[in-house]
Protein backbone atom coordinates (compact mmCIF):
# COMPACT_ATOMS: atom_id res chain seq x y z
CA UNK A 1 0.00 0.00 0.00
CA UNK A 2 2.81 2.35 0.82
CA UNK A 3 4.60 1.49 -2.41
CA UNK A 4 1.48 2.39 -4.48
CA UNK A 5 1.03 5.73 -2.65
CA UNK A 6 4.66 6.69 -3.27
CA UNK A 7 4.38 5.82 -6.98
CA UNK A 8 1.24 7.93 -7.24
CA UNK A 9 2.98 10.89 -5.53
CA UNK A 10 5.97 10.69 -7.91
CA UNK A 11 3.72 10.52 -10.98
CA UNK A 12 1.65 13.51 -9.74
CA UNK A 13 4.81 15.58 -9.17
CA UNK A 14 6.19 14.65 -12.58
CA UNK A 15 3.03 15.82 -14.32
CA UNK A 16 2.96 19.01 -12.27
CA UNK A 17 6.53 19.88 -13.22
CA UNK A 18 5.81 18.95 -16.81
CA UNK A 19 2.76 21.24 -16.82
CA UNK A 20 4.81 24.07 -15.36
CA UNK A 21 7.48 23.58 -18.02
CA UNK A 22 4.84 23.60 -20.74
CA UNK A 23 3.25 26.76 -19.30
CA UNK A 24 6.64 28.49 -19.15
CA UNK A 25 7.38 27.42 -22.71
CA UNK A 26 3.98 28.71 -23.84
CA UNK A 27 4.59 31.96 -22.01
CA UNK A 28 7.94 32.34 -23.74
CA UNK A 29 6.38 31.61 -27.11
CA UNK A 30 3.63 34.17 -26.46
CA UNK A 31 6.23 36.74 -25.33
CA UNK A 32 8.40 36.12 -28.38
CA UNK A 33 5.33 36.45 -30.61
CA UNK A 34 4.42 39.69 -28.82
CA UNK A 35 7.92 41.13 -29.18
CA UNK A 36 8.60 40.06 -32.75
CA UNK A 37 5.17 40.41 -34.29
CA UNK A 38 2.72 42.50 -32.28
CA UNK A 39 5.06 45.19 -30.82
CA UNK A 40 7.90 45.05 -33.30
CA UNK A 41 7.46 48.65 -34.54
CA UNK A 42 7.18 50.09 -31.03
CA UNK A 43 10.22 48.22 -29.73
CA UNK A 44 12.31 49.10 -32.77
CA UNK A 45 11.41 52.75 -32.31
CA UNK A 46 12.33 52.61 -28.62
CA UNK A 47 15.64 50.98 -29.44
CA UNK A 48 16.44 53.55 -32.09
CA UNK A 49 15.54 56.35 -29.70
CA UNK A 50 18.24 55.14 -27.35
CA UNK A 51 21.05 54.84 -29.91
CA UNK A 52 19.94 56.69 -33.05
CA UNK A 53 20.13 60.48 -32.92
CA UNK A 54 19.54 63.34 -35.36
CA UNK A 55 22.38 65.84 -34.87
CA UNK A 56 23.18 69.20 -36.44
CA UNK A 57 26.47 69.74 -38.24
CA UNK A 58 27.35 73.43 -37.76
CA UNK A 59 28.04 75.59 -40.81
CA UNK A 60 30.98 77.97 -40.70
CA UNK A 61 29.98 81.61 -40.72
CA UNK A 62 31.13 83.60 -43.74
CA UNK A 63 34.11 85.91 -43.38
CA UNK A 64 33.87 89.70 -43.35
CA UNK A 65 36.59 91.27 -45.50
CA UNK A 66 37.81 94.78 -46.18
CA UNK A 67 37.78 96.11 -49.76
CA UNK A 68 41.26 94.61 -50.40
CA UNK A 69 40.34 91.13 -49.12
CA UNK A 70 41.88 91.44 -45.65
CA UNK A 71 39.87 89.40 -43.07
CA UNK A 72 38.05 91.49 -40.47
CA UNK A 73 35.96 88.66 -38.96
CA UNK A 74 36.71 84.93 -39.22
CA UNK A 75 35.29 81.75 -37.70
CA UNK A 76 37.43 79.33 -35.73
CA UNK A 77 36.70 75.89 -34.24
CA UNK A 78 36.07 75.85 -30.50
CA UNK A 79 34.62 73.31 -28.08
CA UNK A 80 32.04 73.23 -25.33
CA UNK A 81 32.31 71.09 -22.17
CA UNK A 82 28.96 69.58 -21.18
CA UNK A 83 27.77 66.94 -18.77
CA UNK A 84 24.98 64.50 -18.11
CA UNK A 85 24.15 65.34 -14.47
CA UNK A 86 22.64 61.87 -13.93
CA UNK A 87 25.94 60.18 -14.82
CA UNK A 88 28.53 62.63 -13.55
CA UNK A 89 29.93 61.67 -10.14
CA UNK A 90 33.23 63.54 -9.88
CA UNK A 91 35.83 62.84 -7.24
CA UNK A 92 37.83 65.50 -5.43
CA UNK A 93 40.85 64.94 -7.69
CA UNK A 94 38.82 65.11 -10.93
CA UNK A 95 37.00 68.23 -9.71
CA UNK A 96 40.36 69.92 -9.05
CA UNK A 97 41.74 68.96 -12.48
CA UNK A 98 38.57 69.97 -14.32
CA UNK A 99 38.29 73.26 -12.45
CA UNK A 100 41.86 74.12 -13.42
CA UNK A 101 41.11 73.51 -17.11
CA UNK A 102 37.86 75.49 -16.97
CA UNK A 103 39.63 78.32 -15.08
CA UNK A 104 37.22 78.34 -12.16
CA UNK A 105 37.64 77.32 -8.51
CA UNK A 106 36.84 73.74 -7.41
CA UNK A 107 34.19 75.13 -5.06
CA UNK A 108 32.45 76.94 -7.93
CA UNK A 109 32.58 73.84 -10.12
CA UNK A 110 31.22 71.54 -7.41
CA UNK A 111 28.43 74.00 -6.66
CA UNK A 112 27.55 74.31 -10.37
CA UNK A 113 27.44 70.52 -10.84
CA UNK A 114 25.29 70.05 -7.74
CA UNK A 115 22.84 72.75 -8.84
CA UNK A 116 22.45 71.17 -12.29
CA UNK A 117 22.05 67.69 -10.83
CA UNK A 118 19.08 68.92 -8.80
CA UNK A 119 17.29 69.92 -12.02
CA UNK A 120 17.37 66.27 -13.17
CA UNK A 121 18.36 67.07 -16.73
CA UNK A 122 20.44 64.92 -19.07
CA UNK A 123 22.33 67.81 -20.68
CA UNK A 124 23.95 70.91 -19.20
CA UNK A 125 26.83 73.11 -20.36
CA UNK A 126 29.78 73.57 -18.04
CA UNK A 127 31.71 76.01 -20.24
CA UNK A 128 31.70 77.08 -23.87
CA UNK A 129 34.30 78.54 -26.21
CA UNK A 130 37.16 76.26 -25.19
CA UNK A 131 40.26 75.83 -27.35
CA UNK A 132 40.99 72.42 -28.97
CA UNK A 133 43.97 71.95 -26.60
CA UNK A 134 41.79 72.38 -23.50
CA UNK A 135 39.09 70.14 -24.98
CA UNK A 136 41.64 67.35 -25.53
CA UNK A 137 42.85 67.67 -21.94
CA UNK A 138 39.26 67.42 -20.69
CA UNK A 139 38.73 64.25 -22.76
CA UNK A 140 41.91 62.78 -21.29
CA UNK A 141 40.42 63.02 -17.79
CA UNK A 142 37.97 60.20 -18.77
CA UNK A 143 35.32 61.38 -16.35
CA UNK A 144 32.04 59.45 -16.86
CA UNK A 145 29.22 61.82 -17.80
CA UNK A 146 31.58 64.59 -19.03
CA UNK A 147 31.74 65.28 -22.77
CA UNK A 148 32.94 67.85 -25.30
CA UNK A 149 31.14 69.25 -28.33
CA UNK A 150 32.57 70.99 -31.41
CA UNK A 151 31.27 74.48 -32.29
CA UNK A 152 32.24 77.63 -34.21
CA UNK A 153 33.43 80.90 -32.67
CA UNK A 154 34.01 84.35 -34.17
CA UNK A 155 37.42 86.05 -34.03
CA UNK A 156 38.12 89.67 -34.97
CA UNK A 157 41.76 90.24 -36.04
CA UNK A 158 41.53 94.05 -35.98
CA UNK A 159 40.09 94.25 -32.46
CA UNK A 160 38.73 97.59 -31.27
CA UNK A 161 39.69 99.43 -34.47
CA UNK A 162 36.73 97.89 -36.33
CA UNK A 163 34.60 96.99 -33.30
CA UNK A 164 31.51 99.19 -33.65
CA UNK A 165 31.18 98.74 -37.42
CA UNK A 166 31.72 94.96 -37.57
CA UNK A 167 29.87 94.24 -34.31
CA UNK A 168 30.01 90.77 -32.78
CA UNK A 169 28.17 87.45 -32.36
CA UNK A 170 26.95 85.68 -29.23
CA UNK A 171 28.01 82.30 -27.89
CA UNK A 172 25.71 80.58 -30.40
CA UNK A 173 27.42 82.47 -33.27
CA UNK A 174 24.39 84.64 -34.03
CA UNK A 175 24.94 88.31 -34.91
CA UNK A 176 24.22 90.72 -32.03
CA UNK A 177 25.59 94.10 -33.09
CA UNK A 178 26.83 95.98 -36.14
CA UNK A 179 27.16 94.35 -39.55
CA UNK A 180 27.23 90.91 -37.90
CA UNK A 181 23.60 91.60 -36.95
CA UNK A 182 22.58 93.44 -40.14
CA UNK A 183 23.85 90.63 -42.41
CA UNK A 184 23.34 87.73 -39.99
CA UNK A 185 21.25 85.59 -42.35
CA UNK A 186 23.69 86.19 -45.23
CA UNK A 187 26.74 85.28 -43.13
CA UNK A 188 25.59 82.34 -41.02
CA UNK A 189 24.66 79.81 -43.75
CA UNK A 190 22.59 76.70 -43.07
CA UNK A 191 23.58 73.90 -40.64
CA UNK A 192 23.45 70.30 -41.88
CA UNK A 193 21.60 67.34 -40.34
CA UNK A 194 22.54 63.68 -40.08
CA UNK A 195 21.56 60.49 -38.28
CA UNK A 196 24.25 58.96 -36.02
CA UNK A 197 24.47 56.01 -33.63
CA UNK A 198 25.54 56.79 -30.09
CA UNK A 199 26.48 54.48 -27.24
CA UNK A 200 24.97 54.68 -23.79
CA UNK A 201 27.52 57.33 -22.83
CA UNK A 202 26.39 59.59 -25.64
CA UNK A 203 29.48 59.09 -27.79
CA UNK A 204 29.05 58.90 -31.56
CA UNK A 205 29.90 55.41 -32.81
CA UNK A 206 29.15 55.85 -36.51
CA UNK A 207 27.30 58.02 -39.02
CA UNK A 208 24.14 56.45 -40.46
CA UNK A 209 22.78 58.90 -43.02
CA UNK A 210 23.33 62.48 -44.16
CA UNK A 211 19.91 64.14 -44.20
CA UNK A 212 20.89 67.68 -45.15
CA UNK A 213 24.24 68.99 -46.28
CA UNK A 214 25.56 72.03 -44.42
CA UNK A 215 25.84 75.23 -46.43
CA UNK A 216 28.67 77.55 -45.42
CA UNK A 217 27.87 81.23 -44.93
CA UNK A 218 28.77 83.72 -47.65
CA UNK A 219 31.67 86.14 -47.37
CA UNK A 220 30.85 89.85 -47.03
CA UNK A 221 33.20 92.38 -48.65
CA UNK A 222 33.01 95.86 -47.16
CA UNK A 223 33.88 99.24 -48.62
CA UNK A 224 36.21 99.90 -45.67
CA UNK A 225 39.92 100.18 -46.33
CA UNK A 226 41.80 98.71 -43.38
CA UNK A 227 44.75 101.09 -43.89
CA UNK A 228 42.60 104.22 -43.80
CA UNK A 229 40.52 102.80 -40.95
CA UNK A 230 43.69 102.29 -38.93
CA UNK A 231 45.05 105.79 -39.39
CA UNK A 232 41.62 107.37 -38.73
CA UNK A 233 41.31 105.35 -35.50
CA UNK A 234 44.86 106.24 -34.45
CA UNK A 235 44.42 109.98 -34.98
CA UNK A 236 40.98 110.09 -33.34
CA UNK A 237 42.25 108.17 -30.30
CA UNK A 238 45.20 110.56 -29.95
CA UNK A 239 42.96 113.62 -30.25
CA UNK A 240 40.31 112.37 -27.80
CA UNK A 241 43.02 111.47 -25.28
CA UNK A 242 44.79 114.80 -25.69
CA UNK A 243 41.66 116.99 -25.43
CA UNK A 244 39.91 114.77 -22.85
CA UNK A 245 36.82 114.75 -25.06
CA UNK A 246 33.99 112.47 -23.95
CA UNK A 247 33.70 110.84 -27.39
CA UNK A 248 34.41 111.30 -31.06
CA UNK A 249 33.70 109.97 -34.55
CA UNK A 250 35.37 110.10 -37.96
CA UNK A 251 33.91 109.16 -41.36
CA UNK A 252 35.94 108.99 -44.58
CA UNK A 253 33.91 108.85 -47.82
CA UNK A 254 34.99 108.18 -51.39
CA UNK A 255 33.58 111.24 -53.17
CA UNK A 256 33.27 109.42 -56.50
CA UNK A 257 31.33 106.34 -55.36
CA UNK A 258 29.83 107.16 -51.94
CA UNK A 259 31.69 104.21 -50.38
CA UNK A 260 32.62 104.50 -46.71
CA UNK A 261 36.39 103.97 -46.56
CA UNK A 262 36.64 104.46 -42.79
CA UNK A 263 34.23 104.81 -39.88
CA UNK A 264 35.74 104.97 -36.40
CA UNK A 265 34.60 105.96 -32.92
CA UNK A 266 35.92 106.62 -29.44
CA UNK A 267 35.55 105.14 -26.90
CA UNK A 268 35.79 101.64 -28.38
CA UNK A 269 36.01 98.06 -27.07
CA UNK A 270 37.69 94.74 -27.83
CA UNK A 271 35.13 92.40 -29.46
CA UNK A 272 37.35 89.39 -28.66
CA UNK A 273 37.12 90.07 -24.92
CA UNK A 274 34.01 91.98 -23.89
CA UNK A 275 34.33 91.51 -20.14
CA UNK A 276 34.19 94.79 -18.27
CA UNK A 277 33.45 96.93 -21.34
CA UNK A 278 31.55 100.23 -21.14
CA UNK A 279 28.00 99.95 -22.56
CA UNK A 280 28.34 103.28 -24.38
CA UNK A 281 31.41 101.98 -26.21
CA UNK A 282 29.27 99.49 -28.16
CA UNK A 283 27.52 102.25 -30.15
CA UNK A 284 28.62 103.17 -33.64
CA UNK A 285 28.35 106.86 -32.82
CA UNK A 286 28.93 107.91 -36.42
CA UNK A 287 25.40 106.73 -37.27
CA UNK A 288 23.58 106.41 -33.92
CA UNK A 289 24.50 109.68 -32.15
CA UNK A 290 23.13 113.02 -33.29
CA UNK A 291 24.40 116.54 -32.56
CA UNK A 292 23.77 120.12 -33.63
CA UNK A 293 26.31 120.75 -36.39
CA UNK A 294 27.05 124.42 -35.73
CA UNK A 295 28.91 126.35 -38.42
CA UNK A 296 29.54 123.32 -40.66
CA UNK A 297 25.95 123.87 -41.85
CA UNK A 298 26.81 127.35 -43.16
CA UNK A 299 28.01 125.83 -46.44
CA UNK A 300 24.40 124.91 -47.20
CA UNK A 301 22.88 128.04 -45.69
CA UNK A 302 24.94 130.19 -48.05
CA UNK A 303 24.39 127.82 -50.98
CA UNK A 304 20.61 128.06 -50.52
CA UNK A 305 20.79 131.87 -50.71
CA UNK A 306 23.14 131.79 -53.70
CA UNK A 307 20.81 129.47 -55.63
CA UNK A 308 18.28 132.32 -55.79
CA UNK A 309 20.75 134.40 -57.79
CA UNK A 310 20.53 137.21 -55.26
CA UNK A 311 24.00 136.55 -53.85
CA UNK A 312 27.39 135.77 -55.44
CA UNK A 313 30.85 135.08 -54.01
CA UNK A 314 31.83 138.76 -54.36
CA UNK A 315 28.55 140.23 -53.06
CA UNK A 316 29.32 142.61 -50.15
CA UNK A 317 27.29 142.43 -46.92
CA UNK A 318 27.80 144.83 -44.04
CA UNK A 319 28.23 142.96 -40.72
CA UNK A 320 28.98 146.13 -38.72
CA UNK A 321 28.82 146.45 -35.67
CA UNK A 322 29.37 142.69 -35.28
CA UNK A 323 25.87 141.96 -34.02
CA UNK A 324 22.27 142.33 -35.15
CA UNK A 325 18.89 142.13 -33.46
CA UNK A 326 16.51 139.43 -34.76
CA UNK A 327 13.16 139.82 -33.05
CA UNK A 328 13.82 139.83 -29.32
CA UNK A 329 17.17 138.10 -29.70
CA UNK A 330 20.66 139.09 -30.77
CA UNK A 331 22.95 137.33 -33.26
CA UNK A 332 26.66 138.00 -32.65
CA UNK A 333 30.03 137.54 -34.31
CA UNK A 334 33.21 137.04 -32.34
CA UNK A 335 34.57 140.30 -33.80
CA UNK A 336 33.20 143.29 -35.69
CA UNK A 337 34.34 142.46 -39.23
CA UNK A 338 32.58 145.36 -40.97
CA UNK A 339 31.67 144.93 -44.68
CA UNK A 340 32.46 141.40 -45.96
CA UNK A 341 32.11 139.65 -49.27
CA UNK A 342 30.22 136.35 -49.28
CA UNK A 343 33.58 134.58 -49.61
CA UNK A 344 34.92 136.42 -46.54
CA UNK A 345 31.72 135.63 -44.59
CA UNK A 346 32.49 131.95 -45.15
CA UNK A 347 36.18 132.41 -44.41
CA UNK A 348 35.54 134.16 -41.09
CA UNK A 349 32.39 132.12 -40.30
CA UNK A 350 30.30 135.26 -39.69
CA UNK A 351 26.95 134.53 -38.02
CA UNK A 352 25.70 138.02 -38.83
CA UNK A 353 26.62 137.68 -42.50
CA UNK A 354 24.99 134.28 -43.02
CA UNK A 355 21.90 135.38 -41.08
CA UNK A 356 21.43 138.39 -43.36
CA UNK A 357 21.75 136.15 -46.43
CA UNK A 358 19.19 133.60 -45.23
CA UNK A 359 16.71 136.21 -44.02
CA UNK A 360 17.05 137.94 -47.39
CA UNK A 361 15.41 135.06 -49.33
CA UNK A 362 12.23 132.97 -49.02
CA UNK A 363 11.89 131.36 -45.54
CA UNK A 364 11.56 127.80 -46.92
CA UNK A 365 14.61 128.14 -49.20
CA UNK A 366 17.10 126.85 -46.60
CA UNK A 367 14.90 124.03 -45.31
CA UNK A 368 14.34 122.71 -48.83
CA UNK A 369 18.06 122.51 -49.59
CA UNK A 370 18.90 120.89 -46.25
CA UNK A 371 16.21 118.31 -46.91
CA UNK A 372 17.46 117.63 -50.45
CA UNK A 373 21.05 116.98 -49.34
CA UNK A 374 19.82 114.35 -46.87
CA UNK A 375 19.38 115.90 -43.44
CA UNK A 376 16.39 114.62 -41.48
CA UNK A 377 16.45 111.14 -43.08
CA UNK A 378 18.53 108.00 -42.64
CA UNK A 379 21.31 107.40 -45.15
CA UNK A 380 20.06 103.91 -46.04
CA UNK A 381 23.30 102.01 -45.35
CA UNK A 382 21.29 99.42 -43.42
CA UNK A 383 23.19 99.77 -40.16
CA UNK A 384 21.22 98.71 -37.04
CA UNK A 385 20.16 101.64 -34.89
CA UNK A 386 20.94 104.35 -37.44
CA UNK A 387 19.30 107.66 -36.56
CA UNK A 388 17.66 110.06 -39.00
CA UNK A 389 18.42 113.19 -37.02
CA UNK A 390 15.94 116.05 -36.91
CA UNK A 391 15.02 118.73 -39.45
CA UNK A 392 11.76 120.48 -38.54
CA UNK A 393 9.80 122.53 -41.06
CA UNK A 394 8.06 125.43 -39.31
CA UNK A 395 4.79 127.05 -40.41
CA UNK A 396 5.39 129.93 -40.33
CA UNK A 397 9.10 130.42 -39.84
CA UNK A 398 10.13 132.71 -36.99
CA UNK A 399 12.97 135.02 -37.97
CA UNK A 400 15.22 133.93 -35.08
CA UNK A 401 14.39 130.24 -35.64
CA UNK A 402 15.50 130.60 -39.25
CA UNK A 403 18.59 132.56 -38.21
CA UNK A 404 19.73 129.90 -35.74
CA UNK A 405 19.11 127.19 -38.34
CA UNK A 406 21.40 129.13 -40.68
CA UNK A 407 24.37 128.72 -38.33
CA UNK A 408 23.68 125.15 -37.25
CA UNK A 409 21.25 125.14 -34.33
CA UNK A 410 17.71 123.77 -34.26
CA UNK A 411 18.55 120.62 -36.27
CA UNK A 412 20.44 117.45 -35.41
CA UNK A 413 22.59 115.31 -37.68
CA UNK A 414 24.90 112.29 -37.57
CA UNK A 415 28.54 112.32 -38.63
CA UNK A 416 27.71 110.16 -41.66
CA UNK A 417 24.90 112.50 -42.71
CA UNK A 418 27.27 115.47 -42.53
CA UNK A 419 29.87 113.70 -44.67
CA UNK A 420 27.22 112.67 -47.22
CA UNK A 421 25.90 116.25 -47.46
CA UNK A 422 29.40 117.56 -48.25
CA UNK A 423 29.73 114.90 -50.96
CA UNK A 424 27.01 116.84 -52.82
CA UNK A 425 29.38 119.83 -52.99
CA UNK A 426 32.19 117.55 -54.19
CA UNK A 427 30.01 116.11 -56.98
CA UNK A 428 28.69 119.28 -58.63
CA UNK A 429 25.36 119.10 -56.79
CA UNK A 430 24.76 115.35 -57.31
CA UNK A 431 23.72 113.32 -54.25
CA UNK A 432 24.80 109.68 -54.42
CA UNK A 433 23.82 106.96 -51.93
CA UNK A 434 26.46 105.94 -49.40
CA UNK A 435 27.47 102.31 -48.90
CA UNK A 436 29.34 100.17 -46.39
CA UNK A 437 29.69 97.43 -49.03
CA UNK A 438 32.25 97.47 -51.81
CA UNK A 439 30.70 98.61 -55.09
CA UNK A 440 31.68 97.52 -58.58
CA UNK A 441 30.54 100.81 -60.13
CA UNK A 442 29.63 104.26 -58.89
CA UNK A 443 25.84 104.45 -58.41
CA UNK A 444 23.75 107.01 -60.23
CA UNK A 445 22.78 110.05 -58.21
CA UNK A 446 20.18 112.80 -58.11
CA UNK A 447 20.81 116.47 -58.82
CA UNK A 448 19.85 118.28 -55.59
CA UNK A 449 21.85 121.52 -55.97
CA UNK A 450 22.68 123.88 -58.79
CA UNK A 451 26.01 122.66 -60.26
CA UNK A 452 27.44 126.17 -60.61
CA UNK A 453 26.58 126.99 -56.99
CA UNK A 454 28.21 123.73 -55.82
CA UNK A 455 31.41 124.68 -57.65
CA UNK A 456 31.30 128.19 -56.17
CA UNK A 457 30.87 126.69 -52.70
CA UNK A 458 34.08 124.70 -53.13
CA UNK A 459 35.87 127.98 -53.76
CA UNK A 460 34.29 129.55 -50.67
CA UNK A 461 35.20 126.52 -48.55
CA UNK A 462 38.75 126.59 -49.90
CA UNK A 463 39.09 130.11 -48.50
CA UNK A 464 38.32 128.73 -45.01
CA UNK A 465 41.51 126.65 -45.14
CA UNK A 466 43.68 129.55 -46.23
CA UNK A 467 45.97 131.33 -43.80
CA UNK A 468 43.33 133.82 -42.61
CA UNK A 469 40.52 131.25 -42.44
CA UNK A 470 39.15 129.50 -39.37
CA UNK A 471 40.32 126.15 -40.73
CA UNK A 472 43.91 127.05 -41.65
CA UNK A 473 45.25 124.11 -39.58
CA UNK A 474 43.62 121.76 -42.11
CA UNK A 475 45.96 122.80 -44.92
CA UNK A 476 47.84 119.95 -46.64
CA UNK A 477 51.10 120.69 -48.50
CA UNK A 478 50.69 119.98 -52.20
CA UNK A 479 46.90 119.69 -52.14
CA UNK A 480 44.01 122.12 -52.46
CA UNK A 481 41.62 121.58 -49.58
CA UNK A 482 38.08 122.87 -48.99
CA UNK A 483 36.35 122.56 -45.64
CA UNK A 484 34.42 124.14 -42.81
CA UNK A 485 34.92 124.33 -39.07
CA UNK A 486 32.13 124.00 -36.55
CA UNK A 487 31.80 124.73 -32.82
CA UNK A 488 28.42 124.26 -31.17
CA UNK A 489 27.26 124.28 -27.56
CA UNK A 490 25.67 121.06 -26.35
CA UNK A 491 22.04 121.08 -25.25
CA UNK A 492 21.15 119.68 -21.82
CA UNK A 493 18.11 119.36 -19.58
CA UNK A 494 18.30 123.04 -18.65
CA UNK A 495 19.21 124.56 -22.00
CA UNK A 496 22.62 124.95 -23.61
CA UNK A 497 25.55 123.96 -21.40
CA UNK A 498 29.15 125.06 -21.30
CA UNK A 499 30.02 121.93 -23.22
CA UNK A 500 31.03 121.98 -26.88
CA UNK A 501 31.02 119.88 -30.03
CA UNK A 502 34.07 120.63 -32.19
CA UNK A 503 33.93 119.54 -35.83
CA UNK A 504 35.50 119.86 -39.24
CA UNK A 505 34.36 118.53 -42.62
CA UNK A 506 36.62 118.79 -45.64
CA UNK A 507 37.11 117.81 -49.28
CA UNK A 508 40.34 117.16 -51.20
CA UNK A 509 41.76 117.63 -53.72
CA UNK A 510 39.52 120.52 -54.80
CA UNK A 511 40.42 120.23 -58.52
CA UNK A 512 39.09 116.66 -58.67
CA UNK A 513 37.45 115.77 -55.32
CA UNK A 514 38.33 112.25 -54.16
CA UNK A 515 37.77 112.13 -50.40
CA UNK A 516 35.47 113.68 -47.80
CA UNK A 517 36.57 113.47 -44.16
CA UNK A 518 34.24 114.45 -41.29
CA UNK A 519 35.66 114.77 -37.76
CA UNK A 520 33.35 115.27 -34.75
CA UNK A 521 34.48 115.48 -31.12
CA UNK A 522 31.96 115.74 -28.27
CA UNK A 523 32.31 117.56 -24.95
CA UNK A 524 35.83 118.83 -25.54
CA UNK A 525 37.52 120.26 -22.46
CA UNK A 526 40.26 122.73 -21.74
CA UNK A 527 41.13 126.14 -23.14
CA UNK A 528 40.98 125.02 -26.77
CA UNK A 529 37.41 124.15 -27.74
CA UNK A 530 37.01 125.44 -31.30
CA UNK A 531 36.60 123.12 -34.26
CA UNK A 532 39.39 124.94 -36.07
CA UNK A 533 41.77 124.29 -33.16
CA UNK A 534 40.85 120.69 -32.34
CA UNK A 535 39.12 118.95 -35.27
CA UNK A 536 41.07 120.61 -38.14
CA UNK A 537 44.46 119.04 -37.23
CA UNK A 538 42.83 115.59 -36.99
CA UNK A 539 41.32 116.10 -40.44
CA UNK A 540 44.68 117.19 -41.86
CA UNK A 541 46.52 114.09 -40.68
CA UNK A 542 43.81 111.66 -41.82
CA UNK A 543 43.28 113.33 -45.19
CA UNK A 544 46.98 113.70 -46.00
CA UNK A 545 47.86 110.06 -45.32
CA UNK A 546 44.68 108.78 -47.01
CA UNK A 547 45.50 110.69 -50.22
CA UNK A 548 48.97 109.17 -50.22
CA UNK A 549 47.64 105.66 -49.55
CA UNK A 550 45.31 106.01 -52.55
CA UNK A 551 48.07 107.59 -54.69
CA UNK A 552 46.04 110.71 -55.40
CA UNK A 553 48.32 113.18 -57.23
CA UNK A 554 48.86 116.66 -55.72
CA UNK A 555 46.96 119.52 -57.36
CA UNK A 556 48.38 122.60 -55.63
Secondary structure, DSSP 8 states (H G I E B T S, - for coil): -HHHHHHHHHHHHHHHHHHHHHHHHHHHHHHHHIIIIISHHHHHHHHHHHHEEEEEE------EE-TTS-EEEEEEEEEEEEE-TTT----HHHHHHHHHHHTS-HHHHHHHHHHHHHTT-S-EEEEEEE-HHHHHHHHHT--TTEEEEEEEEEE-TTGGGSHHHH-EE-TTS-EEEHHHHHTHHHHH-B-EEEEEEE-TTS-EEEEEEEEE--B----EEBS--HHHHHHHHHHHHHHHHHHT-SEEEEEEEETTT-BEEEEEEES---TT--TT--GGGGS-HHHH--B--GGGGHHHHHHHHHTTTS--TT-EEE-TTSEEEETTEEEE-SS---EEEHHHHHHHT-HHHHHHHHHTS-THHHHHHHHHTTTTS---S--TT----EE---SS--HHHHHHHHTT-SEEB-HHHHHHHHHHHHTTTEE---BSB--SS----EE-S-HHHHHHHHHHHHHHTSTTSTTGGG-BTTB-EEEEEEEEEEEETTEEEEEEEEEEEEEE-STT--EEEEEEEES--SS---HHHHHHHHHHHHHHHHHHHTT-----
